[in-house]
């Protein structure tokens, strides 16, 4: 168990390794961060019809997101109030008009209220009554959505969803505005990867512009070689080569990119991957957007400088390519990530194919990009669990970032301000727990 105080664990330019390895700190994170903040549940298109459900964890709590008869979406604890059995054993499906417990057949409406208890006469003369709230499933304290993305909080107080998202809500605006009807739809199957590393490795990595030219060099260089050969031989190369060759950009190019780091840990990696070619598919798509929004708005939507948006502490959204990855931490050294991609409603099929290519070439566990990151994080976890050192260094460009109204703007894309900023937010979340101890 860790024994250091919060200001010793998290210092302005370094952190103690136990923040990645200690079970007690992990439990505090679950209680004071994940089980308190707004947490992403899923997209409303994952539960289109009455009875459709999706199961996931908020912190250590098993939850169900379900569409009810009124068309609303409820987020409930996945627990039968009788003897505690999980009501949905699958990750997704349709439960019809009710949840039915597989143990003793208690049934519940889709808003969690008890519907029927078999053999009620066995309860006659006891303290139990079906109208007692304890006979019904428990709902998340707060549920809200932003442009179709559903969030829940297990705490009744705190900022609204929009205030929690703050500037980082641009992740969802940028994704949805790229559809001529302003909406996206989740492609129903996601990849799930078990990462043998602390969740913070993933969050740091997303805006770590220093690592691609090292970690992804072999993939990027190989893709560039083929891309250039095709351009020489055929005059052009399919766009998806660009997705991979970009990873081999020079350090100077990465250093020229800016990260924007918000006080609550959210962040934006700016720059756009040059995905505005002039092929007929793109021209057709851009015309559709211009018709829908007018030329000025369409241009604004198409030219936003965004590569990744992070919603701290669990979401990485790559809005220009309709990608979203969500973390569900399991243990200090184990994290499940859900890897989703989305379809722009009303956009041509060719544009969807680009999202699918990116999903398969970069974010899928079968690609060398994701696999190389996963290897780093596993090796990082193993190193931090060793006795080979106590500290993790975030000194790069320390004191050289620009701060405006609490927001930190990197002057070097490879500045470790990203990690420093995330740990500031982490310490803020955990301050009450340390004060109470
Ligand atoms: Fe990477």
Boltz pocket constraint, residues with backbone or C-beta under 6 A from the ligand:
constraints:
  - pocket:
      binder: B
      contacts: [[A, 205], [A, 211], [A, 212], [A, 215], [A, 216], [A, 369], [A, 373]]
      max_distance: 6.0
